[in-house]
């Protein structure tokens, strides 16, 4: 998914975050201390993909009075149905985004003031319609052609409920076109919340989740159960499958009753009995095995959870490869190993741009894959830190030398002198003997 226009998220206030600006990139990386609102920012980015992969816009249109049933009562052959003021649309999106974040965290009273800036070419857009006739099987059929800024939805006349809302479909297509450049682009958004490994084996239809992020996650997991039967847009992810096998030291399979099992060294166990590291990555594993990655956005909270540092680096490589397959990622992380892996991919890209011969020699000597390059233009890295007044600021990080380790410098600076002093005391005590 390539971005057609720059999308900017201005946060006046969201939780403790104050006066922050975040620009959308395919790979968003949020780091900083715990409890500073990294997840809130990630949820805000995730909301845009949810908006563009769902029917949420129908709520806005209903509030504005766009109802297909009313159109069917109109006897005119063509005309203007109405206009949508872009500012009113953006205002609604901003309010809906805060409500959605409140739903995700289980706080219906969440206060926030944000502005999602999408540089639309017009201040207002117009819905129009025209009656059209087509000959088929020696019969003439009439259609209502509804259009929005060159996009057209044709619905048979003298038909009651269509099952879809033409206005919502057109407005959705228009937004997708303005953000991604192609109105036909259809994609899926996926959320991998913290603590996901404890939810393996649960189902949305039988589990009442009071926190929206877990309800959404469980629905995603149920969708995966049907992908192999109903979804035909599967890509060749063989290289990615091998990467996730290496991280998991095994594979996921279905037994005769279609229950998910984990297999390693010819030993099979229910996935619910597998190590936490395996369960943390179950949704990503299923996604890679069954789904095209060119049309998906993934919010991945703390990808390093329960995973050994050596495999965290491999996981960073996997995320880079997934982004290069066309997917978008938003991650929150406390792991320098994850950042190490991402930085290596960025610096390898820069080295190849600078000197291809040196690059080729280096990756051959060090065993790097030729595919694990990451264009820094695809990365948006942001560091969250607390101010003296208790508010949180967000700093965009320069990628000149990769993502800086701002999140870890303070810890090292504060703890290293004490550790050195303690070691020195022990050494002095040993010398006394």
C-alpha positions as CSV (number, residue, x, y, z in Angstrom):
1,X,0.0,0.0,0.0
2,X,1.5,3.3,-1.1
3,X,0.3,6.6,0.3
4,X,-0.9,9.1,-2.2
5,X,-1.2,12.0,0.1
6,X,0.5,12.9,3.4
7,X,-1.8,12.2,6.4
8,X,-1.0,14.0,9.6
9,X,-2.4,13.4,13.1
10,X,-2.4,16.5,15.3
11,X,-3.0,15.7,18.9
12,X,-4.1,18.6,21.0
13,X,-4.8,16.3,23.9
14,X,-5.2,12.6,24.1
15,X,-4.8,11.0,27.6
16,X,-1.6,12.6,28.9
17,X,-0.3,13.4,25.4
18,X,-0.3,17.2,24.6
19,X,0.4,19.1,21.4
20,X,1.9,16.3,19.3
21,X,2.1,15.9,15.6
22,X,2.5,12.5,13.9
23,X,2.8,11.9,10.1
24,X,1.6,8.6,8.7
25,X,4.1,6.2,7.3
26,X,3.8,2.5,6.3
27,X,6.0,1.5,9.3
28,X,5.2,3.4,12.5
29,X,7.5,2.8,15.5
30,X,6.5,4.2,19.0
31,X,9.0,3.9,21.8
32,X,9.4,5.4,25.3
33,X,8.6,4.6,28.9
34,X,5.5,2.7,30.0
35,X,2.3,4.6,30.7
36,X,3.0,7.6,28.4
37,X,0.3,6.9,25.8
38,X,2.2,5.1,23.0
39,X,-0.8,2.8,22.7
40,X,-3.2,5.7,22.4
41,X,-1.1,7.1,19.5
42,X,-1.0,3.7,17.8
43,X,-4.7,3.3,18.2
44,X,-5.2,6.7,16.5
45,X,-3.2,5.5,13.5
46,X,-5.1,2.2,13.6
47,X,-8.4,4.0,13.5
48,X,-7.7,5.4,10.1
49,X,-7.3,1.9,8.6
50,X,-10.4,0.7,10.5
51,X,-12.3,3.7,9.0
52,X,-11.2,2.8,5.5
53,X,-11.9,-0.9,5.9
54,X,-15.3,-0.8,7.4
55,X,-18.8,0.7,7.1
56,X,-18.3,3.3,9.8
57,X,-18.9,6.2,7.3
58,X,-22.6,5.1,7.0
59,X,-23.2,6.6,10.5
60,X,-22.0,10.0,9.3
61,X,-24.1,9.9,6.1
62,X,-27.2,8.9,8.0
63,X,-26.7,11.8,10.3
64,X,-26.5,14.0,7.1
65,X,-29.7,12.6,5.7
66,X,-28.3,10.4,2.9
67,X,-30.8,7.5,2.7
68,X,-31.1,5.3,-0.4
69,X,-34.8,4.6,0.3
70,X,-35.6,8.3,0.0
71,X,-33.9,8.4,-3.4
72,X,-36.2,5.7,-4.7
73,X,-39.2,7.9,-4.1
74,X,-37.7,10.6,-6.4
75,X,-39.4,10.6,-9.8
76,X,-36.8,12.8,-11.5
77,X,-34.5,11.3,-14.1
78,X,-31.4,12.9,-12.8
79,X,-30.2,15.5,-10.3
80,X,-28.1,16.5,-7.3
81,X,-28.6,14.5,-4.2
82,X,-26.6,16.7,-1.9
83,X,-23.1,17.8,-0.9
84,X,-20.8,16.8,1.8
85,X,-18.7,19.6,3.4
86,X,-15.2,18.2,3.9
87,X,-14.7,20.1,7.1
88,X,-17.9,18.6,8.6
89,X,-16.6,15.1,7.5
90,X,-13.2,15.7,9.1
91,X,-14.8,17.0,12.3
92,X,-17.0,13.8,12.5
93,X,-13.9,11.6,11.8
94,X,-12.0,13.4,14.6
95,X,-14.8,12.8,17.2
96,X,-15.4,9.3,16.0
97,X,-11.6,8.5,16.4
98,X,-11.7,9.6,20.0
99,X,-14.8,7.5,20.6
100,X,-13.2,4.5,18.9
101,X,-10.1,4.8,21.1
102,X,-12.3,4.9,24.2
103,X,-14.0,1.7,23.0
104,X,-10.7,0.0,22.5
105,X,-9.5,0.8,26.0
106,X,-12.9,0.3,27.7
107,X,-13.3,4.0,28.6
108,X,-16.5,5.5,27.1
109,X,-15.7,8.8,28.8
110,X,-12.2,9.3,27.2
111,X,-11.5,12.9,26.6
112,X,-9.5,13.9,23.6
113,X,-9.1,16.6,20.9
114,X,-7.4,15.6,17.7
115,X,-7.3,16.6,14.1
116,X,-6.6,14.1,11.3
117,X,-5.4,16.2,8.4
118,X,-6.0,14.7,4.9
119,X,-5.2,17.3,2.1
120,X,-8.4,16.8,0.1
121,X,-8.4,18.7,-3.3
122,X,-11.9,20.1,-2.7
123,X,-13.8,21.8,0.2
124,X,-17.0,19.9,-0.6
125,X,-18.0,16.9,-2.7
126,X,-21.3,16.2,-4.4
127,X,-23.5,13.2,-4.8
128,X,-25.6,13.1,-8.0
129,X,-27.7,10.5,-9.8
130,X,-29.0,9.7,-13.2
131,X,-31.4,7.1,-14.5
132,X,-29.8,4.7,-17.0
133,X,-31.3,2.0,-19.3
134,X,-29.6,-1.2,-20.4
135,X,-30.8,-3.8,-22.8
136,X,-30.4,-7.4,-21.8
137,X,-32.2,-10.7,-22.8
138,X,-34.4,-8.6,-25.1
139,X,-35.6,-6.6,-22.1
140,X,-34.8,-3.1,-21.0
141,X,-33.6,-2.7,-17.4
142,X,-33.4,0.6,-15.6
143,X,-30.7,1.5,-13.2
144,X,-30.0,4.4,-10.8
145,X,-26.5,5.6,-11.4
146,X,-25.2,7.3,-8.2
147,X,-21.9,9.2,-8.6
148,X,-19.5,11.0,-6.3
149,X,-16.5,12.8,-7.8
150,X,-16.3,10.5,-10.8
151,X,-16.9,7.3,-8.8
152,X,-20.1,5.5,-9.8
153,X,-22.4,3.0,-8.1
154,X,-25.2,1.5,-10.2
155,X,-28.3,0.0,-8.4
156,X,-31.3,-1.6,-10.1
157,X,-34.4,0.5,-9.9
158,X,-37.6,-0.7,-8.4
159,X,-35.5,-2.6,-5.9
160,X,-36.0,-2.3,-2.2
161,X,-33.2,-2.9,0.3
162,X,-29.9,-3.4,-1.5
163,X,-28.0,-4.9,1.4
164,X,-25.4,-2.2,1.1
165,X,-25.5,1.6,1.4
166,X,-24.5,3.1,-2.0
167,X,-23.6,6.4,-0.3
168,X,-21.3,4.8,2.2
169,X,-19.7,2.7,-0.5
170,X,-19.0,5.7,-2.6
171,X,-17.7,7.9,0.2
172,X,-15.5,5.0,1.4
173,X,-14.1,4.6,-2.1
174,X,-13.4,8.3,-2.4
175,X,-11.5,8.4,0.9
176,X,-9.5,5.3,-0.1
177,X,-8.7,6.9,-3.4
178,X,-7.5,10.2,-1.8
179,X,-5.3,8.4,0.7
180,X,-4.0,5.5,-1.3
181,X,-4.6,6.5,-4.9
182,X,-6.9,3.7,-5.9
183,X,-10.6,3.6,-5.1
184,X,-10.7,-0.1,-5.7
185,X,-8.2,-0.8,-3.0
186,X,-9.8,-3.0,-0.3
187,X,-7.8,-4.0,2.8
188,X,-8.1,-5.4,6.3
189,X,-7.0,-4.0,9.6
190,X,-5.7,-6.3,12.4
191,X,-5.0,-5.5,16.0
192,X,-2.6,-7.6,18.1
193,X,-3.2,-6.2,21.7
194,X,-1.0,-6.8,24.8
195,X,-1.6,-10.0,26.6
196,X,-2.9,-11.7,23.4
197,X,-1.3,-15.1,24.3
198,X,-3.7,-15.5,27.2
199,X,-6.7,-15.2,24.7
200,X,-5.7,-18.2,22.5
201,X,-8.5,-20.6,22.4
202,X,-11.2,-18.1,23.3
203,X,-13.9,-17.0,20.8
204,X,-15.7,-13.7,20.3
205,X,-19.0,-15.4,20.0
206,X,-18.7,-17.1,23.4
207,X,-16.6,-14.6,25.3
208,X,-17.8,-11.2,26.4
209,X,-14.9,-8.8,26.3
210,X,-15.4,-5.5,28.2
211,X,-12.4,-3.9,26.5
212,X,-12.8,-3.3,22.8
213,X,-9.3,-4.2,21.7
214,X,-9.8,-7.7,22.9
215,X,-13.2,-8.0,21.3
216,X,-11.8,-6.8,18.0
217,X,-8.8,-9.2,18.4
218,X,-11.1,-12.2,19.0
219,X,-13.2,-11.4,16.0
220,X,-10.0,-11.2,13.9
221,X,-9.0,-14.6,15.1
222,X,-12.4,-16.1,14.2
223,X,-12.0,-14.6,10.8
224,X,-8.7,-16.5,10.3
225,X,-10.5,-19.8,10.9
226,X,-12.4,-19.2,7.6
227,X,-9.8,-17.6,5.5
228,X,-8.6,-20.8,3.9
229,X,-12.1,-21.6,2.8
230,X,-13.5,-18.2,1.8
231,X,-10.5,-16.0,0.9
232,X,-9.0,-16.4,-2.5
233,X,-6.5,-13.5,-2.5
234,X,-3.7,-15.6,-1.1
235,X,-0.2,-14.5,-2.1
236,X,3.0,-16.5,-2.3
237,X,4.4,-15.9,1.2
238,X,6.8,-18.9,1.2
239,X,9.8,-16.8,2.3
240,X,7.9,-15.2,5.1
241,X,6.5,-18.6,6.2
242,X,10.1,-19.9,6.5
243,X,11.0,-16.9,8.6
244,X,8.1,-17.4,11.0
245,X,8.9,-21.2,11.2
246,X,12.5,-20.3,12.3
247,X,11.1,-18.0,15.0
248,X,8.6,-20.6,16.2
249,X,10.9,-23.6,15.8
250,X,7.8,-25.3,14.4
251,X,4.6,-24.9,12.5
252,X,0.9,-24.5,13.2
253,X,-1.6,-27.0,11.8
254,X,-5.2,-28.1,12.1
255,X,-6.1,-31.5,13.5
256,X,-9.0,-33.6,12.2
257,X,-11.5,-31.6,14.3
258,X,-10.0,-28.4,12.9
259,X,-8.4,-27.4,16.3
260,X,-5.2,-25.5,16.1
261,X,-2.1,-27.5,17.1
262,X,1.7,-26.7,17.3
263,X,4.1,-29.2,15.8
264,X,7.9,-29.3,16.4
265,X,10.3,-32.2,15.8
266,X,7.3,-34.4,14.9
267,X,5.7,-33.7,18.3
268,X,2.2,-32.2,18.2
269,X,0.4,-30.4,21.1
270,X,-2.6,-28.1,21.3
271,X,-1.5,-24.6,20.6
272,X,-3.0,-23.6,24.0
273,X,-0.3,-25.8,25.6
274,X,2.5,-24.2,23.6
275,X,5.1,-21.8,24.9
276,X,3.9,-18.2,25.4
277,X,6.3,-17.1,22.6
278,X,4.4,-19.3,20.2
279,X,1.0,-18.1,21.3
280,X,2.1,-14.5,21.1
281,X,2.7,-15.0,17.4
282,X,-0.2,-17.2,16.5
283,X,-2.2,-14.5,14.7
284,X,0.8,-13.3,12.8
285,X,1.7,-16.9,11.8
286,X,-1.9,-17.6,10.6
287,X,-1.9,-14.3,8.7
288,X,1.3,-15.0,6.8
289,X,0.1,-18.5,5.9
290,X,-3.3,-17.6,4.7
291,X,-3.5,-14.0,3.6
292,X,-2.2,-11.6,1.0
293,X,0.0,-9.1,2.8
294,X,-0.2,-6.3,0.2
295,X,-3.5,-5.1,1.5
296,X,-3.4,-5.3,5.3
297,X,-2.6,-3.0,8.3
298,X,-1.3,-4.5,11.5
299,X,-1.2,-2.8,14.9
300,X,1.3,-4.9,16.9
301,X,1.6,-4.0,20.6
302,X,4.9,-5.0,22.2
303,X,6.0,-7.6,19.6
304,X,8.9,-8.6,21.8
305,X,6.6,-10.0,24.6
306,X,7.8,-13.4,25.8
307,X,10.3,-13.7,23.0
308,X,14.0,-14.3,23.5
309,X,16.3,-11.5,22.3
310,X,17.8,-13.5,19.5
311,X,14.4,-14.2,18.1
312,X,13.3,-10.6,18.6
313,X,16.0,-9.7,16.0
314,X,14.5,-12.3,13.7
315,X,11.0,-10.9,14.4
316,X,12.2,-7.4,13.4
317,X,13.5,-8.9,10.1
318,X,10.1,-10.5,9.6
319,X,8.3,-7.2,10.1
320,X,10.6,-5.5,7.7
321,X,9.9,-8.2,5.1
322,X,6.1,-7.9,5.7
323,X,6.3,-4.1,5.2
324,X,8.3,-4.7,2.0
325,X,5.4,-7.0,0.9
326,X,3.1,-4.0,1.0
327,X,1.6,-4.2,4.5
328,X,1.5,-1.4,7.0
329,X,2.7,-1.8,10.6
330,X,2.2,0.2,13.8
331,X,4.2,-1.1,16.7
332,X,4.9,0.0,20.3
333,X,8.1,-1.4,21.7
334,X,10.5,-1.3,24.7
335,X,13.0,-3.6,22.9
336,X,16.4,-2.4,21.8
337,X,16.7,-5.7,19.9
338,X,13.6,-4.9,17.8
339,X,15.1,-1.5,17.1
340,X,18.5,-3.1,16.3
341,X,16.9,-5.3,13.6
342,X,14.9,-2.4,12.1
343,X,18.0,-0.2,12.1
344,X,20.1,-2.8,10.4
345,X,17.6,-3.0,7.6
346,X,17.6,0.8,7.3
347,X,21.4,1.1,7.2
348,X,21.7,-1.8,4.7
349,X,19.3,0.2,2.4
350,X,21.5,3.3,2.8
351,X,24.7,1.3,2.2
352,X,23.3,-0.2,-1.0
353,X,22.3,3.3,-2.2
354,X,25.8,4.6,-1.4
355,X,28.0,1.7,-2.7
356,X,26.5,-1.4,-4.2
357,X,29.9,-3.3,-4.3
358,X,30.6,-2.7,-0.6
359,X,27.0,-3.6,0.2
360,X,27.2,-6.9,-1.7
361,X,30.5,-7.8,-0.1
362,X,29.2,-6.9,3.4
363,X,26.0,-9.0,3.2
364,X,27.9,-11.9,1.8
365,X,30.4,-11.8,4.7
366,X,27.8,-11.2,7.4
367,X,25.1,-13.5,6.1
368,X,22.4,-10.9,5.6
369,X,19.5,-11.5,3.2
370,X,19.4,-9.3,0.1
371,X,15.6,-8.8,0.7
372,X,16.0,-7.3,4.2
373,X,16.3,-3.7,3.2
374,X,14.1,-0.9,4.6
375,X,13.7,2.4,2.9
376,X,13.8,5.0,5.7
377,X,11.1,7.0,3.9
378,X,8.7,4.2,4.9
379,X,9.4,4.6,8.6
380,X,8.0,7.0,11.1
381,X,9.7,6.7,14.5
382,X,8.4,8.7,17.5
383,X,9.7,8.9,21.1
384,X,7.4,9.6,24.0
385,X,8.6,11.3,27.2
386,X,7.1,12.9,30.3
387,X,7.4,16.6,31.0
388,X,7.9,18.1,34.5
389,X,4.2,19.1,34.6
390,X,3.1,15.5,34.1
391,X,2.1,15.9,30.4
392,X,3.6,13.8,27.7
393,X,5.4,15.1,24.6
394,X,6.1,13.2,21.4
395,X,9.4,13.7,19.5
396,X,9.9,12.7,15.9
397,X,13.2,10.8,15.7
398,X,15.7,11.4,13.0
399,X,16.6,8.3,10.9
400,X,19.9,9.6,9.8
401,X,21.7,6.8,11.6
402,X,18.7,4.6,12.2
403,X,16.1,4.9,15.0
404,X,17.9,6.5,18.0
405,X,17.9,4.6,21.3
406,X,16.4,7.5,23.3
407,X,14.2,5.2,25.3
408,X,17.3,3.4,26.7
409,X,19.9,6.2,27.1
410,X,18.4,7.5,30.4
411,X,18.3,4.0,31.9
412,X,21.9,3.4,31.0
413,X,23.0,6.8,32.2
414,X,21.2,6.5,35.5
415,X,22.1,2.9,36.4
416,X,25.6,2.4,35.0
417,X,27.4,4.6,37.6
418,X,25.7,2.7,40.4
419,X,26.5,-0.6,38.8
420,X,30.2,0.4,38.4
421,X,30.4,1.7,41.9
422,X,29.0,-1.6,43.3
423,X,31.4,-3.6,41.2
424,X,34.3,-1.4,42.5
425,X,33.2,-2.0,46.1
426,X,33.2,-5.8,45.6
427,X,36.6,-5.6,44.0
428,X,38.0,-3.6,46.9
429,X,36.6,-6.1,49.4
430,X,38.2,-8.9,47.5
431,X,41.5,-7.0,47.5
432,X,41.3,-6.7,51.3
433,X,41.6,-10.5,51.5
